[in-house]
Amino acid sequence: MPTKRHLAACVLLGAALWTPPTASAQDFAELFRVITPSVVVVRAKGREVTSARGVSSFSETGSGVLISADGKVMTAAHVVHAMDEISVEFLGGERIAARIVESEPAADLSLLQLERVPAGAKVARLGDSDRVRVGDQVVVVGAPYGLSYSLSIGWISARWPPNTVYRAMPLAEFFQTNATINTGNSGGPMFNLAGEVVGIVSHIISKSGGSEGLGFVVTIKTARELLLEQKSVWGGLDGTLLTGELAEIFNVPGGVGYLVKTVAKGSPAWNAGVLGGDRTATIGGQEIVVRGDVILEIAGIRVKVVDDLPRIREKLGTMRSGQPFTVSVLRAGKMVELTGKVP
C-alpha cells in the first residue's frame, strides 16, 4: 500500500510533467492560412511638432482587420486618429486609401472605410469576447516593427474591466496577454483558436520598450459597442487637457480647456477652422505643444474633465449628418466661436 510520502511524490511528479493543452504546429499553420487574408497593415502620415524641427511630417505603421464586405477596418485610434493620410495594405502588397468614419480614443479604437475592397481579401469573423477565459490560448497577427503578417501565440493572462488599467482609455475593457506584442502590432486582431476576432491590440506596458508579457488588447465587445452599435464621431483632434496650474498658466476661462496639438486635414475640426500648435514649450518639466487653440466648449458641452470628450463625441453622434455645431475656443487670448458640421 503506498505511503502518504509516496502519494505526495506522485502528485508532485504529475504536476511537474503536466503542461496545458495546446494546438499542434500544424493546427496553427492552418489557422494562420485562414485568418491572414483579413489582416491588414495600416500606414498613416501626419504632422508633429518638435522642439528641434518645429512642424514636420512623420509616418506611423500599425495593423488592422477587415470586418465587413463593404470595406470597414478596425484598428487602434493612436495609429490613425489625428493623421492626414491613411492607407491599408493587404496580403500580397496591394494598398488601398482609407478614411476614418468612427473613432473613440478613450478606448483606443478607430473604424476605417476603404475606397474599395481588393480581390482575395477576406472578412474576419467576430467572436464573443465574453466567452473568453483566463488561460485560453490566442494568436495575434500584425506588423511588429513593420514586419508584415507576423504570428505570435500566447494565452489570456487577465481580464480588466473599463477604467482600471489605463487612465487615458477609461472606456476600454482589456484582455492582458503574454502573446508577443511590439510596435506595429497596434490595431491588429487577436484571434481565438476558432479563427474569430476576440480583441484589437492596443498597447504594451514595458520598462525596456520591448515586449515583456504585458500586452493589452481591447475586447471585441468594447469595439462592437463603440464602433458599430453607437456612433462615435471622429473629430480629428489631438491635444492636452489643461487643468490646475497649466490652466492658470494659459489663463483659461473656467480653469479647464483642451489645448489642441494637431488637427487632421479634412477632419470636421479642420473644416471648422480649429488650429493646432506650431512650437513646443517646457512647462514644469513637461514638453507641451503650444500656440494652438484651447477648446472650451463643443456643441453646448463645456470641457471640464477628460470624460467630457467622449460625451461630446457621443452627442455629435446623435446629430444628423451635415448639422452645424459650435466650437468655442481661446485663441491668442481672445474668445472665438467657430462652426463645424457633423460628418
C-alpha positions in Angstrom: 0.0 0.0 0.0 1.5 3.4 -1.0 2.5 5.7 1.8 1.5 9.3 2.1 5.0 10.3 1.2 4.8 8.1 -1.9 1.5 9.7 -2.9 2.8 13.2 -2.4 5.8 12.4 -4.6 3.5 11.1 -7.3 1.4 14.3 -7.1 4.5 16.5 -7.4 5.8 14.4 -10.3 2.5 14.7 -12.1 2.4 18.4 -11.6 5.9 18.8 -12.9 5.1 16.7 -16.0 1.7 18.3 -16.7 1.5 21.1 -19.4 -1.6 22.9 -20.5 -3.1 21.5 -23.7 -2.1 23.4 -26.8 -2.9 23.2 -30.5 -0.3 21.5 -32.7 2.0 23.4 -35.0 0.0 22.0 -38.0 -3.2 23.5 -36.5 -1.5 26.9 -36.1 -0.2 26.8 -39.6 -3.7 26.1 -40.9 -5.2 28.8 -38.7 -2.7 31.3 -39.9 -3.5 30.5 -43.5 -7.2 31.0 -42.9 -7.1 34.3 -40.9 -4.3 36.3 -42.7 -6.4 37.4 -45.7 -8.5 39.5 -43.3 -5.5 41.2 -41.6 -4.1 44.4 -42.9 -1.1 46.7 -42.4 -2.2 50.3 -41.7 0.1 53.1 -42.8 -0.5 56.7 -41.9 1.1 60.0 -42.4 0.7 63.1 -40.2 2.4 66.1 -38.7 4.1 66.6 -35.4 5.6 69.5 -33.6 9.1 69.1 -32.0 11.5 71.5 -30.4 14.2 70.7 -32.9 12.3 70.8 -36.2 9.0 72.7 -35.5 6.2 71.3 -37.6 7.3 68.2 -39.6 5.9 65.1 -41.2 6.1 61.7 -39.8 4.8 58.2 -40.6 3.1 55.6 -38.4 2.7 51.8 -39.0 0.1 49.7 -37.3 -2.2 46.8 -38.1 -5.9 46.3 -38.6 -8.6 43.8 -39.6 -11.3 43.8 -42.3 -14.7 43.3 -40.6 -17.2 43.9 -43.4 -17.6 43.2 -47.1 -18.1 46.9 -47.8 -14.6 47.7 -46.6 -14.7 48.6 -42.9 -11.5 48.0 -41.0 -11.0 48.1 -37.2 -7.7 49.4 -35.9 -6.2 51.3 -32.9 -7.1 55.0 -32.6 -3.5 56.0 -31.6 -2.3 54.8 -35.0 -4.7 56.9 -37.2 -6.7 59.3 -35.1 -5.1 62.7 -36.0 -3.4 61.6 -39.2 -3.7 63.4 -42.5 -3.4 60.4 -44.8 -4.2 56.7 -44.3 -3.7 53.7 -46.5 -4.3 50.0 -45.8 -2.1 47.2 -47.2 -3.5 43.7 -47.8 -1.8 40.4 -48.1 0.1 40.5 -51.4 1.0 44.2 -51.0 -1.9 46.0 -52.6 -2.5 49.4 -51.0 -6.0 51.0 -50.7 -6.7 54.5 -49.5 -8.8 54.8 -46.3 -10.6 57.4 -44.2 -11.8 57.4 -40.6 -15.5 57.1 -40.1 -15.7 56.3 -36.3 -13.2 56.9 -33.6 -13.0 56.6 -29.8 -9.6 57.4 -28.3 -11.0 56.8 -24.8 -10.9 53.1 -25.8 -8.1 53.3 -28.4 -10.4 52.2 -31.3 -11.0 53.6 -34.8 -13.0 52.4 -37.7 -11.7 53.0 -41.3 -13.7 52.9 -44.5 -11.7 51.7 -47.6 -12.2 53.2 -51.0 -12.6 49.6 -52.3 -12.0 46.0 -51.2 -9.4 44.1 -53.2 -10.0 40.7 -54.7 -8.8 38.0 -52.4 -9.5 39.9 -49.2 -11.5 38.0 -46.6 -13.8 39.4 -44.0 -12.9 38.3 -40.4 -15.5 36.6 -38.2 -16.1 38.5 -34.9 -16.3 36.3 -31.8 -17.8 36.6 -28.4 -15.2 38.0 -26.0 -17.4 37.4 -23.0 -16.8 33.7 -23.5 -13.0 34.1 -23.5 -11.5 32.9 -20.2 -8.2 33.5 -18.5 -5.9 30.6 -19.6 -7.4 30.4 -23.2 -4.9 30.2 -26.0 -4.9 33.0 -28.5 -3.0 34.2 -31.6 -2.0 37.7 -32.7 -1.3 38.6 -36.3 0.1 42.0 -37.2 3.1 44.0 -38.3 5.6 44.4 -35.4 8.2 46.9 -36.3 6.7 46.9 -39.8 7.4 43.2 -40.4 4.1 42.3 -42.1 2.0 39.3 -41.2 3.9 38.1 -38.2 2.2 35.5 -36.0 2.6 35.3 -32.2 0.9 32.8 -29.9 0.1 33.1 -26.2 -2.5 32.9 -23.5 -5.0 35.2 -21.9 -3.4 36.3 -18.7 -6.1 38.5 -17.2 -9.3 40.5 -18.0 -9.6 44.1 -16.8 -12.9 46.0 -16.7 -13.2 49.6 -18.0 -11.4 52.3 -16.2 -8.9 50.1 -14.4 -5.7 49.8 -16.5 -5.1 53.0 -18.4 -6.5 56.3 -17.3 -6.4 57.8 -20.8 -8.6 54.9 -22.0 -11.5 54.7 -19.4 -14.0 53.1 -21.8 -12.0 50.0 -22.8 -12.4 46.6 -21.4 -9.0 44.9 -21.8 -7.5 41.4 -22.1 -4.0 41.1 -20.9 -2.0 38.6 -22.9 1.5 37.1 -22.9 1.4 36.8 -26.7 4.3 38.9 -28.1 3.2 42.4 -28.9 5.5 45.1 -30.2 5.4 48.5 -32.0 3.4 47.9 -35.2 1.1 45.3 -33.7 -1.2 48.1 -32.5 -4.7 47.8 -34.1 -4.2 44.3 -35.2 -6.6 41.4 -34.4 -6.3 38.8 -31.6 -8.0 35.6 -32.6 -9.2 32.6 -30.7 -8.4 29.1 -31.9 -11.7 29.0 -33.9 -10.3 31.9 -36.0 -12.7 34.5 -34.6 -11.5 38.0 -33.6 -11.9 38.5 -29.9 -9.9 41.7 -29.4 -8.0 44.6 -31.0 -4.4 45.1 -29.9 -3.8 48.4 -28.1 -0.5 48.7 -26.2 2.1 47.2 -24.0 3.4 48.2 -20.6 7.1 48.0 -20.7 10.2 49.3 -18.8 12.6 48.3 -21.6 10.5 49.4 -24.5 10.1 45.8 -25.7 7.6 43.1 -25.1 7.6 41.9 -21.5 4.4 39.8 -21.4 2.2 42.8 -20.5 0.2 43.2 -23.7 -3.2 44.8 -23.6 -6.0 44.1 -26.1 -9.3 45.8 -26.2 -12.1 43.2 -26.2 -14.2 42.9 -29.3 -17.3 43.5 -27.1 -16.0 47.0 -26.5 -15.2 47.5 -30.2 -18.7 46.4 -31.2 -20.4 48.7 -28.8 -18.3 51.8 -29.5 -17.7 51.5 -33.3 -20.7 49.5 -34.6 -23.6 49.9 -32.2 -23.3 53.6 -31.4 -21.9 56.4 -33.5 -18.7 57.9 -32.2 -17.9 60.9 -34.4 -14.3 61.4 -35.4 -13.2 65.0 -34.8 -9.6 64.7 -36.0 -8.1 66.4 -32.9 -5.1 65.5 -30.7 -4.1 67.6 -27.7 -3.7 68.1 -24.0 -6.3 68.7 -21.3 -5.4 71.8 -19.3 -6.3 71.8 -15.6 -4.9 73.2 -12.4 -1.6 75.0 -12.8 -1.4 74.5 -16.5 -4.8 76.1 -17.0 -3.7 79.1 -14.8 -0.5 79.5 -16.9 -2.6 79.6 -20.1 -5.2 81.8 -18.4 -8.0 79.5 -19.4 -11.5 80.8 -18.5 -13.2 78.5 -16.1 -10.0 76.7 -15.3 -10.2 73.9 -17.8 -9.7 73.6 -21.5 -8.4 71.3 -24.3 -5.2 72.6 -25.8 -5.1 71.5 -29.5 -1.8 70.0 -30.6 -2.7 68.6 -34.1 -5.7 68.8 -36.4 -6.0 66.2 -39.2 -6.5 67.6 -42.6 -10.1 67.1 -43.9 -11.4 66.3 -40.5 -14.5 68.0 -39.0 -12.3 70.1 -36.7 -10.1 71.1 -39.7 -13.2 72.2 -41.7 -14.4 74.2 -38.7 -11.2 76.1 -38.6 -9.7 74.8 -35.4 -5.9 75.5 -35.2 -3.2 73.3 -33.9 0.1 74.3 -32.3 3.4 75.1 -34.1 6.1 75.1 -31.5 6.9 73.5 -28.1 7.5 74.9 -24.6 8.7 73.2 -21.5 6.5 73.9 -18.6 7.1 72.3 -15.2 9.5 69.8 -16.8 6.8 68.7 -19.4 7.2 69.5 -23.1 3.9 70.8 -24.5 2.9 71.8 -28.0 1.7 75.4 -27.7 0.1 78.2 -29.7 -2.9 76.0 -30.7 -6.5 76.8 -29.9 -7.8 76.0 -26.4 -11.2 74.4 -26.8 -13.6 75.4 -24.1 -17.0 74.1 -25.4 -18.3 71.9 -28.3 -21.9 71.5 -29.2 -23.0 73.1 -25.9 -20.9 70.8 -23.7 -18.3 72.5 -21.7 -14.9 70.8 -21.4 -14.3 70.2 -17.7 -12.8 66.7 -17.4 -11.3 64.1 -19.7 -14.6 62.2 -19.6 -16.3 65.2 -21.3 -14.6 64.4 -24.6 -16.3 61.0 -25.1 -19.6 62.8 -24.1 -19.1 65.3 -26.8 -18.4 62.7 -29.5 -21.5 60.8 -28.3 -23.7 63.9 -28.6 -22.3 64.6 -32.1 -23.1 61.1 -33.0 -26.8 61.7 -32.2 -26.9 64.6 -34.7 -27.7 64.2 -38.3 -25.0 64.4 -41.0 -24.4 68.0 -42.1 -26.0 69.5 -39.0 -24.0 72.5 -37.7 -22.4 72.7 -34.2 -20.5 75.4 -32.5 -16.9 75.3 -31.1 -15.8 77.9 -28.6 -12.0 78.4 -28.4 -9.5 80.6 -26.7 -7.1 81.8 -29.4 -4.2 84.2 -28.6 -6.0 85.4 -25.5 -9.3 86.1 -27.3 -12.6 84.1 -27.3 -13.5 82.9 -30.8 -16.6 81.0 -31.9 -16.3 78.5 -34.8 -18.9 76.5 -36.7 -18.5 72.9 -37.8 -20.7 70.3 -39.4 -21.3 66.7 -38.4 -19.7 64.4 -41.0 
